[in-house]
Amino acid sequence: MSLKFILSATAYAALDDTAKAMYAADGATFKLNVTGIPTPAVDTSKDAELKTLQDQVAKLTGEAGTADENALKKAGDIEALEKSWSAKLTSQTEASNAILATRDSFIQAQLVDNVALSIATQIAASAEDAQVLMPHIKSRLGSDLTGDAPKTTFLDAEGALSALTKEEFSASFVANPVFSRNIKGSSADGGGSSGGRGGNSNAAPTTLSDFKTGTEEAIFANKNPEKYQAMVEAGA
């Protein structure tokens, strides 16, 4: 008579006492009470290989892979996953660089180009003169992004960072004889006495206190050095 390895409670109850003695209760069933049953050998090499592959995939793509990458994970195609990851990284880098380029362009326009145009327009004798002055002014402007708010920086004639204010920077260009023919109100551009007031008033200044800005004062001094010296000696 052949014996089953596991019996239900009903099948066990139908056995004679000799057969019952060969079984032991195992929960709700009865299992044949034998020893020395060989355990089948299990080849775990494939499981280990699969685990290594899965670890490599996780390292390359992370848990948030795309649908295509998840399919590649299941297929175990590491080469295709590496290409997918590389393409994604390249795309993200290009997007980040585009954002940085847009930011840098905006900063350049706000802190350098616009400030240079403002200064050139203020001190130039004409629109054409402003265009002549623009590249010289821009070459001595920079931007500082390290503080609480971005700001324009001014370089000295040697190109070193200076503590010049916008007014002082403008006045340095007005006082530079190299640009005298391009400066508003200078004798080289044929301006009249009102040039000392930046062309905004017919009344010529008589004292230092009449100047509204440092640039206006520099323009007057450039055009009328003797009168300006007399003002300085007379005081405010």
HELIX and SHEET records of a PDB file:
HELIX    1   1 ALA A    9  ALA A   13  1                                   5    
HELIX    2   2 ASP A   17  LYS A   20  1                                   4    
HELIX    3   3 SER A   45  THR A   61  1                                  17    
HELIX    4   4 ALA A   67  ALA A   75  1                                   9    
HELIX    5   5 ILE A   78  GLN A  108  1                                  31    
HELIX    6   6 ALA A  109  ASP A  113  3                                   5    
HELIX    7   7 ASN A  114  ILE A  123  1                                  10    
HELIX    8   8 ALA A  127  LYS A  138  1                                  12    
HELIX    9   9 LYS A  166  VAL A  174  1                                   9    
HELIX   10  10 PRO A  177  ASN A  182  5                                   6    
HELIX   11  11 SER A  187  ASP A  189  5                                   3    
HELIX   12  12 SER A  193  ARG A  197  5                                   5    
HELIX   13  13 LEU A  208  ASP A  210  5                                   3    
HELIX   14  14 GLY A  214  LYS A  223  1                                  10    
HELIX   15  15 PRO A  225  ALA A  234  1                                  10    
SHEET    1   A 3 ILE A   6  LEU A   7  0                                        
SHEET    2   A 3 THR A  29  LEU A  32 -1                                        
SHEET    3   A 3 TYR A  23  ASP A  26 -1                                        
SHEET    1   B 2 LEU A 141  ASP A 144  0                                        
SHEET    2   B 2 LYS A 151  PHE A 154 -1                                        
END                                                                             
